[in-house]
């Protein structure tokens, strides 16, 4: 694993949008496609609504709400907004491209995190939810696929179905927006029941997946998630059982707040000796850290220079040589010999942190 997975543009994909040159596909979803784009040397993620949905007023309003959510949250806990045009013929949003793997990718590749790694994730996700809720937003789809793991902390992404409190609201009781395996039962029953407590429920469900390697529920239909079912906590470290059980409480009033989750997680981290200020790297298992560091150390593939258009020359435009003309000698073009490329040297930044990881691995478990 490691490095950016960039799919080539397909037939019908735009080459440019909003002044950004699109270099390839990063992914796609029900609402649109996300491209890697450049306007300068800094990469951005450009999300473009599918053309067939661009004429649908409902999806345009949802897209406008997503833009408002990204604008409100800012760039500390998520990807910062760069530019957008929700009123374009094909609406689009450009955000900072964060060169980091998703938590789901790491879990699929390496299995569960360590106990102390789960507490680190709990602190980061709770901190992100506190900020999201402070600007009157609900995320409504917190899950491992929507969490990026970087060396300086987690980022929560994808506000496609977030809800702006006080807004017009686009959900209905029959629509179960979100991902069932991580969704609070009241939200599965009625999307209008989504709340800060429902986001905390999703945080707890995400922690179960991170600490055990499997999802807490296996629901296929919304009705299954409306029931008071026991989550599958097989493999969950004993120290996490109490917090997870409270976050996954069926009754909303029994769940902790994001702030109390943050305080408990930070207490655990401090008790374990994890530095709380200027932390150099996350206390995750070595295989996780290797991927996170590899993503951070490897630059994003730079865009190739655009080809210079060559004008078409018709045969009639080529002057015929006069019979008696003495042909000019062909100039000799000397091709410089390419110097051998220097051998690849290990990245000093990554090597330094890998060394520190080996020296202090016992401090963090895993």
C-alpha positions as CSV (number, residue, x, y, z in Angstrom):
1,X,0.0,0.0,0.0
2,X,1.1,3.6,0.0
3,X,1.1,6.3,-2.6
4,X,-1.8,7.8,-4.5
5,X,-4.1,5.6,-6.5
6,X,-5.0,7.8,-9.5
7,X,-7.3,6.4,-12.2
8,X,-7.0,7.9,-15.7
9,X,-9.6,10.2,-17.1
10,X,-12.4,8.4,-19.0
11,X,-14.1,9.3,-22.2
12,X,-16.5,12.1,-21.4
13,X,-14.6,13.3,-18.3
14,X,-13.9,17.1,-18.4
15,X,-10.2,18.1,-18.9
16,X,-10.7,21.4,-17.1
17,X,-13.2,22.8,-14.7
18,X,-13.3,26.2,-13.0
19,X,-9.7,27.0,-14.0
20,X,-8.4,23.7,-12.7
21,X,-6.7,21.2,-14.9
22,X,-8.0,17.7,-14.1
23,X,-5.2,15.1,-14.0
24,X,-7.1,11.9,-13.1
25,X,-9.9,10.3,-11.0
26,X,-9.6,9.9,-7.3
27,X,-12.9,8.2,-6.8
28,X,-16.6,8.4,-7.4
29,X,-19.9,8.2,-5.5
30,X,-23.6,8.4,-6.1
31,X,-23.6,12.2,-6.5
32,X,-20.5,12.7,-8.5
33,X,-16.8,12.1,-9.4
34,X,-13.8,13.4,-7.5
35,X,-10.8,14.4,-9.7
36,X,-7.2,15.4,-8.9
37,X,-6.8,18.9,-10.1
38,X,-4.2,21.6,-10.4
39,X,-4.4,25.3,-10.9
40,X,-0.8,25.9,-9.6
41,X,1.6,23.4,-8.3
42,X,-0.6,22.5,-5.3
43,X,-3.0,19.6,-5.9
44,X,-6.7,19.9,-5.1
45,X,-9.6,17.4,-5.0
46,X,-12.4,18.6,-7.4
47,X,-15.8,17.1,-6.8
48,X,-18.1,17.4,-9.8
49,X,-21.8,16.5,-9.8
50,X,-22.8,13.9,-12.3
51,X,-24.2,15.5,-15.5
52,X,-27.5,13.6,-15.2
53,X,-28.0,15.0,-11.7
54,X,-27.0,18.6,-12.5
55,X,-30.5,19.3,-13.8
56,X,-32.1,18.0,-10.6
57,X,-33.0,20.8,-8.2
58,X,-32.9,18.5,-5.2
59,X,-29.3,17.4,-5.8
60,X,-28.3,21.0,-6.5
61,X,-29.7,22.0,-3.1
62,X,-27.9,19.1,-1.5
63,X,-24.6,20.1,-3.2
64,X,-25.1,23.7,-2.0
65,X,-25.6,22.4,1.6
66,X,-22.4,20.4,1.3
67,X,-20.5,23.5,0.2
68,X,-21.9,25.4,3.1
69,X,-20.8,22.6,5.5
70,X,-17.2,22.6,4.1
71,X,-17.1,26.4,4.3
72,X,-18.3,26.4,8.0
73,X,-16.0,23.6,9.2
74,X,-12.8,25.1,7.8
75,X,-9.5,23.2,7.3
76,X,-8.3,22.1,10.7
77,X,-10.4,19.0,11.0
78,X,-11.1,18.4,7.4
79,X,-10.0,19.4,3.9
80,X,-10.1,23.2,3.4
81,X,-12.3,24.8,0.7
82,X,-10.3,26.2,-2.2
83,X,-13.0,27.2,-4.7
84,X,-16.5,26.3,-5.8
85,X,-19.4,27.1,-8.2
86,X,-22.7,25.5,-7.1
87,X,-24.5,27.5,-9.8
88,X,-22.5,26.2,-12.8
89,X,-24.1,24.1,-15.4
90,X,-22.2,21.2,-13.8
91,X,-21.7,22.3,-10.1
92,X,-18.3,21.6,-8.5
93,X,-16.3,22.0,-5.3
94,X,-12.5,22.1,-5.0
95,X,-10.9,21.4,-1.7
96,X,-7.4,20.8,-0.4
97,X,-6.1,17.4,-1.4
98,X,-4.9,15.6,1.7
99,X,-2.3,13.0,0.8
100,X,-3.2,10.4,3.5
101,X,-4.9,7.0,3.5
102,X,-8.4,6.5,4.8
103,X,-8.9,4.6,8.1
104,X,-10.8,1.9,6.1
105,X,-7.9,1.4,3.8
106,X,-5.6,0.9,6.7
107,X,-7.9,-1.5,8.5
108,X,-8.5,-3.6,5.3
109,X,-4.8,-3.8,4.7
110,X,-3.5,-4.3,8.3
111,X,-6.4,-5.3,10.6
112,X,-7.2,-3.7,13.9
113,X,-5.3,-0.9,15.5
114,X,-3.7,-1.2,19.0
115,X,-5.6,-0.2,22.1
116,X,-3.7,3.0,22.5
117,X,-4.2,3.7,18.8
118,X,-8.0,3.4,19.3
119,X,-7.8,6.0,22.1
120,X,-5.8,8.3,19.7
121,X,-8.5,7.9,17.1
122,X,-11.3,8.5,19.7
123,X,-9.6,11.8,20.7
124,X,-9.2,13.0,17.2
125,X,-12.7,12.1,16.0
126,X,-14.3,13.6,19.2
127,X,-12.3,16.8,18.7
128,X,-13.5,16.9,15.0
129,X,-17.1,16.4,16.0
130,X,-16.9,19.1,18.7
131,X,-15.9,21.6,16.0
132,X,-18.4,20.4,13.5
133,X,-21.2,20.7,16.1
134,X,-19.9,24.1,17.2
135,X,-20.7,25.6,13.8
136,X,-24.2,24.1,13.8
137,X,-23.5,21.1,11.6
138,X,-24.2,17.4,11.8
139,X,-22.0,15.1,9.8
140,X,-24.5,12.1,9.7
141,X,-22.1,9.7,8.0
142,X,-19.0,9.3,10.2
143,X,-17.3,5.9,9.3
144,X,-13.8,4.6,8.6
145,X,-14.1,5.4,4.9
146,X,-14.7,9.1,5.8
147,X,-11.7,9.4,8.1
148,X,-8.2,10.2,6.7
149,X,-5.2,9.3,8.9
150,X,-2.3,11.7,8.7
151,X,0.8,12.0,10.8
152,X,-0.5,15.1,12.5
153,X,-4.0,13.8,13.2
154,X,-7.2,12.6,11.6
155,X,-9.3,14.5,9.1
156,X,-13.1,13.9,8.7
157,X,-14.2,14.2,5.1
158,X,-17.3,13.9,2.9
159,X,-20.0,16.3,4.0
160,X,-22.3,15.2,1.2
161,X,-25.3,14.4,3.5
162,X,-24.4,16.7,6.4
163,X,-27.2,18.8,7.8
164,X,-26.9,22.5,8.4
165,X,-29.0,23.2,11.6
166,X,-31.5,25.9,10.9
167,X,-31.4,25.2,7.1
168,X,-34.2,24.2,4.9
169,X,-33.6,20.5,5.4
170,X,-33.8,18.0,2.5
171,X,-34.4,14.8,4.4
172,X,-37.6,12.8,4.8
173,X,-38.7,10.2,7.3
174,X,-38.5,7.5,4.6
175,X,-35.0,8.3,3.6
176,X,-32.2,6.6,5.6
177,X,-29.2,8.7,4.7
178,X,-25.9,7.4,5.9
179,X,-24.3,4.0,6.3
180,X,-26.3,1.4,8.2
181,X,-23.5,-0.4,10.0
182,X,-22.4,2.9,11.7
183,X,-25.8,4.6,11.9
184,X,-27.7,5.4,15.1
185,X,-31.1,3.5,15.2
186,X,-33.2,6.7,15.5
187,X,-31.4,8.1,12.4
188,X,-32.1,4.8,10.5
189,X,-35.8,5.1,11.5
190,X,-36.1,8.8,10.6
191,X,-33.3,10.9,9.0
192,X,-34.9,13.9,10.7
193,X,-33.9,12.4,14.0
194,X,-30.2,12.9,13.3
195,X,-28.5,14.8,16.1
196,X,-25.1,15.4,17.8
197,X,-25.8,12.2,19.8
198,X,-26.3,10.3,16.5
199,X,-22.8,11.5,15.4
200,X,-21.4,10.3,18.7
201,X,-23.0,6.9,18.0
202,X,-21.2,6.7,14.7
203,X,-18.0,7.6,16.4
204,X,-18.4,4.6,18.7
205,X,-19.3,2.4,15.8
206,X,-16.1,3.6,14.0
207,X,-14.0,2.8,17.1
208,X,-15.4,-0.7,17.2
209,X,-14.3,-1.3,13.6
210,X,-10.9,0.3,14.3
211,X,-10.2,-1.7,17.4
212,X,-11.6,-5.1,16.3
213,X,-11.2,-5.1,12.5
214,X,-14.9,-5.6,11.8
215,X,-18.0,-3.5,11.8
216,X,-20.2,-3.5,14.9
217,X,-23.4,-4.3,13.0
218,X,-24.3,-6.2,9.8
219,X,-27.6,-4.6,8.9
220,X,-28.7,-4.7,5.3
221,X,-32.0,-2.8,5.7
222,X,-32.9,0.3,7.7
223,X,-35.4,-1.7,9.7
224,X,-32.6,-3.8,11.2
225,X,-30.9,-0.8,12.5
226,X,-34.0,0.5,14.2
227,X,-34.0,-2.4,16.7
228,X,-32.2,-2.5,20.0
229,X,-29.6,-5.0,18.8
230,X,-26.4,-5.8,20.7
231,X,-23.3,-4.8,18.7
232,X,-20.6,-7.3,17.9
233,X,-17.8,-6.4,20.2
234,X,-15.7,-9.5,19.6
235,X,-12.0,-8.6,20.0
236,X,-12.6,-5.2,21.6
237,X,-10.0,-4.4,24.2
238,X,-11.5,-4.5,27.7
239,X,-10.4,-0.9,28.4
240,X,-12.6,0.3,25.6
241,X,-15.7,-1.6,26.4
242,X,-17.3,0.9,28.7
243,X,-16.8,3.9,26.4
244,X,-18.0,2.0,23.3
245,X,-21.0,0.6,25.1
246,X,-22.1,4.1,26.2
247,X,-21.6,5.6,22.8
248,X,-23.7,2.8,21.2
249,X,-26.5,3.1,23.7
250,X,-29.9,2.7,22.1
251,X,-31.3,5.5,24.2
252,X,-30.0,8.9,23.0
253,X,-29.9,10.4,26.5
254,X,-27.5,7.6,27.7
255,X,-24.8,8.5,25.2
256,X,-21.8,10.7,26.2
257,X,-21.1,14.0,24.5
258,X,-18.2,14.4,22.1
259,X,-16.5,16.6,24.7
260,X,-16.7,13.8,27.3
261,X,-15.3,11.3,24.8
262,X,-12.4,13.7,24.1
263,X,-11.7,14.2,27.8
264,X,-11.7,10.5,28.5
265,X,-9.6,9.6,25.5
266,X,-7.0,12.3,26.3
267,X,-6.8,11.1,29.9
268,X,-6.0,7.6,28.7
269,X,-3.4,8.9,26.3
270,X,-1.7,11.0,29.0
271,X,-1.8,8.1,31.4
272,X,-0.1,6.0,28.7
273,X,2.7,8.5,28.2
274,X,1.6,9.7,24.8
275,X,2.8,13.4,24.4
276,X,-0.2,15.8,24.2
277,X,1.7,18.7,22.6
278,X,3.7,18.7,19.3
279,X,3.2,15.0,18.9
280,X,5.6,13.8,16.2
281,X,3.6,10.8,15.1
282,X,0.4,8.9,16.0
283,X,0.6,6.0,18.4
284,X,-0.5,3.5,15.8
285,X,0.8,0.0,15.0
286,X,4.0,-0.1,12.9
287,X,2.3,-1.2,9.7
288,X,-0.2,1.7,9.9
289,X,2.6,4.2,10.6
290,X,4.6,2.9,7.6
291,X,1.7,3.6,5.3
292,X,0.9,7.0,6.8
293,X,4.6,8.0,6.6
294,X,4.9,6.7,3.1
295,X,1.9,8.8,1.9
296,X,3.3,11.9,3.6
297,X,6.9,11.4,2.4
298,X,6.0,10.6,-1.2
299,X,5.0,13.7,-3.3
300,X,1.9,13.6,-5.3
301,X,2.6,12.9,-8.9
302,X,3.2,16.2,-10.6
303,X,1.0,16.9,-13.7
304,X,2.8,16.5,-17.0
305,X,3.3,19.6,-19.0
306,X,0.5,20.3,-21.5
307,X,1.5,19.5,-25.1
308,X,2.1,22.5,-27.4
309,X,-0.4,22.3,-30.3
310,X,1.3,21.8,-33.6
311,X,-0.5,23.5,-36.5
312,X,-1.6,21.2,-39.3
313,X,0.4,21.7,-42.5
314,X,-1.4,21.0,-45.8
315,X,0.7,19.4,-48.5
316,X,0.1,22.4,-50.8
317,X,1.7,24.7,-48.2
318,X,5.1,23.0,-48.5
319,X,7.2,24.9,-51.1
320,X,8.7,22.7,-53.8
321,X,12.5,22.8,-54.2
322,X,13.8,24.3,-57.3
323,X,15.5,21.7,-59.6
324,X,18.8,23.7,-59.9
325,X,18.9,24.7,-56.2
326,X,21.8,23.4,-54.3
327,X,20.5,21.7,-51.2
328,X,21.6,23.2,-47.9
329,X,23.6,20.9,-45.7
330,X,21.6,19.4,-43.0
331,X,22.6,20.8,-39.6
332,X,24.2,18.4,-37.3
333,X,22.2,18.1,-34.1
334,X,24.2,16.9,-31.1
335,X,22.1,15.1,-28.5
336,X,23.6,15.6,-25.0
337,X,24.4,12.4,-23.2
338,X,22.2,12.0,-20.2
339,X,24.1,11.8,-17.0
340,X,23.4,8.8,-14.9
341,X,20.7,9.4,-12.3
342,X,21.8,9.4,-8.7
343,X,20.8,6.3,-6.7
344,X,17.7,6.7,-4.7
345,X,18.5,7.8,-1.2
346,X,16.0,7.1,1.7
347,X,14.0,10.1,2.7
348,X,15.7,11.6,5.7
349,X,12.5,12.8,7.3
350,X,10.8,9.4,7.1
351,X,14.0,7.6,8.2
352,X,14.3,9.8,11.2
353,X,10.7,9.1,12.4
354,X,11.0,5.4,11.6
355,X,14.0,5.3,13.8
356,X,12.1,7.0,16.6
357,X,9.2,4.6,16.1
358,X,11.6,1.7,16.6
359,X,13.1,3.3,19.7
360,X,9.8,4.1,21.4
361,X,7.5,1.4,20.1
362,X,7.0,0.0,23.6
363,X,5.5,3.3,24.7
364,X,2.5,3.0,22.5
365,X,1.9,-0.8,22.2
366,X,1.2,-2.3,18.9
